[in-house]
């Protein structure tokens, strides 16, 4: 299991900023939080084999991301909208 990185060059970012509307940026952090919080990846596998420490570590990592997103939703939305308008 590895984290897949994507490459976004300036042209791709510019294109995204030009085509998306304000509400896409306002609700992007909310949607991402919903996707992370509702994911059950790894839980079933960990419950079947408690020796898979990388799965439980990933679950703790994902939980930290969810907490951070939840606590900062409005700030993240505002920053995304601000960057869109610049």
C-alpha positions as CSV (number, residue, x, y, z in Angstrom):
1,X,0.0,0.0,0.0
2,X,1.5,3.3,-1.0
3,X,0.3,6.9,-1.5
4,X,0.0,7.8,-5.1
5,X,1.3,11.2,-6.0
6,X,0.0,13.3,-8.8
7,X,1.8,16.0,-10.7
8,X,0.0,19.2,-11.3
9,X,1.9,21.8,-13.3
10,X,0.9,25.5,-13.4
11,X,-1.1,25.1,-16.6
12,X,-3.3,22.4,-15.1
13,X,-3.9,24.4,-11.9
14,X,-4.7,27.5,-14.0
15,X,-7.2,25.4,-16.0
16,X,-8.9,24.1,-12.9
17,X,-9.2,27.5,-11.4
18,X,-10.7,28.9,-14.6
19,X,-13.3,26.2,-15.1
20,X,-14.6,25.5,-11.6
21,X,-17.1,27.8,-9.9
22,X,-17.1,29.3,-6.4
23,X,-19.3,26.5,-4.9
24,X,-16.9,23.8,-6.1
25,X,-14.2,25.4,-4.1
26,X,-16.5,26.2,-1.1
27,X,-17.6,22.6,-0.7
28,X,-14.5,20.7,-1.8
29,X,-13.2,20.2,1.8
30,X,-16.7,19.1,2.9
31,X,-16.9,16.5,0.1
32,X,-13.4,15.3,0.8
33,X,-14.2,14.9,4.5
34,X,-17.4,12.9,3.7
35,X,-15.4,10.6,1.4
36,X,-12.7,10.0,4.0
37,X,-15.1,9.5,6.9
38,X,-17.3,7.1,5.0
39,X,-14.5,4.9,3.7
40,X,-14.2,1.5,5.3
41,X,-11.0,0.6,3.6
42,X,-8.8,-1.6,5.8
43,X,-11.2,-2.2,8.7
44,X,-12.6,-5.5,7.5
45,X,-9.1,-6.7,6.6
46,X,-7.7,-5.6,9.9
47,X,-10.5,-7.3,11.8
48,X,-9.7,-10.5,10.0
49,X,-6.0,-10.3,10.7
50,X,-4.9,-8.1,13.7
51,X,-1.3,-8.4,12.6
52,X,-1.7,-5.9,9.7
53,X,-0.3,-2.9,11.6
54,X,0.0,-0.8,8.5
55,X,-3.8,-0.9,8.1
56,X,-4.5,0.3,11.6
57,X,-1.8,2.9,11.3
58,X,-3.5,4.1,8.1
59,X,-6.8,4.3,9.9
60,X,-5.3,6.5,12.7
61,X,-3.7,8.7,10.0
62,X,-7.0,9.0,8.2
63,X,-8.8,9.8,11.4
64,X,-6.3,12.6,12.1
65,X,-7.0,14.0,8.6
66,X,-10.7,13.9,9.2
67,X,-10.4,15.7,12.5
68,X,-8.2,18.4,11.0
69,X,-10.6,18.8,8.0
70,X,-13.6,19.0,10.3
71,X,-12.0,21.6,12.6
72,X,-10.9,23.7,9.7
73,X,-13.7,23.4,7.1
74,X,-14.7,27.0,6.9
75,X,-11.1,28.3,6.9
76,X,-10.2,25.9,4.1
77,X,-13.3,26.8,2.1
78,X,-12.5,30.5,2.5
79,X,-8.9,30.1,1.4
80,X,-9.9,28.1,-1.7
81,X,-12.4,30.7,-2.7
82,X,-9.9,33.5,-2.1
83,X,-7.3,31.7,-4.2
84,X,-9.9,31.2,-6.9
85,X,-10.7,34.9,-7.0
86,X,-7.1,36.1,-7.2
